[in-house]
Amino acid sequence: MFAILVLLRWRKNRRSSLELWYALAFLLFGVSDLIEAWVLTSWLLWWKVINLVAVYLLRRSVMRRFYPDANLF
């Protein structure tokens, strides 16, 4: 859902292709959640940690550069 919201915002404003990477990071996190429903392995946990760091850094970068006045979205 978050990936869709980011894509909709990008489609409306088209400020940076960085937002596409941000949406992809959310999508990959969702995929990891689906995989986690069946199996929990150490590589999956590392994938989730790396993905969370990527989502955080991408969000911080996108929001600071292109939406400095936005509070939440």
N, C-alpha and C positions, 0 to 999 in steps of 0.2 A: 504494500500500500504506500509506504513512504517513497519507494522508487517511482511509483506512478505520480505522486504529488510533485516530486522534484522534476520529473519530465514535463508535467503540465506547466510548472512555473517556467522552465526553460523554453518551452514552446511559446509561451506568452511573451517573455522578455528577451530571450536569446542573447543574454549578456556574455556568456562564456561557454566554451566547450568543456570546461572544468566541471560544469554541472552534470554533464553526461557521465563523467567518471564517478561523480557523487551518486548518481542514480544507479550506476552499475554496482557500486560498492554496496548499496542497500539491497539490490537484487541478489548479489552473491551471499549476503548475510541471510536472506530469506531461504535461499537454496541450502545453506548450511543448516538452518533450522529443520528443513525437511529431512535432510540426511540424518540429523541427530535423532529424529523420531524413530529411526530403525537401528542405528548403530552409534555408539559413542567410542571414538578412538582418540589416541593422543594427537594424531595429525589433524583431526577435525577440531579439536580444542585449540591447537595452534593456529589453524585457519581462521577460527572465530576471533581469536585475540588479534591477529594481524588485521583482519577485516574491521574490527571495532576501532583500532587505531587509525586505519585509513579513513573510515567514516568520520571520525572525530576531526582529523586534520583537514579533510576535504570540506567538511561543514564550516569549520572555523575560517578557512581560506575564502570560500565562496561568500559566506555571510559578511565577512569584513570588507571584502573588495567590492561586491556588487549590491549588497543589501544592508548597508550600515544602519539604516533607520528601522529595520524590521526587528520586532521583539521575539517572535516565535518562529514564523515561517518566512 
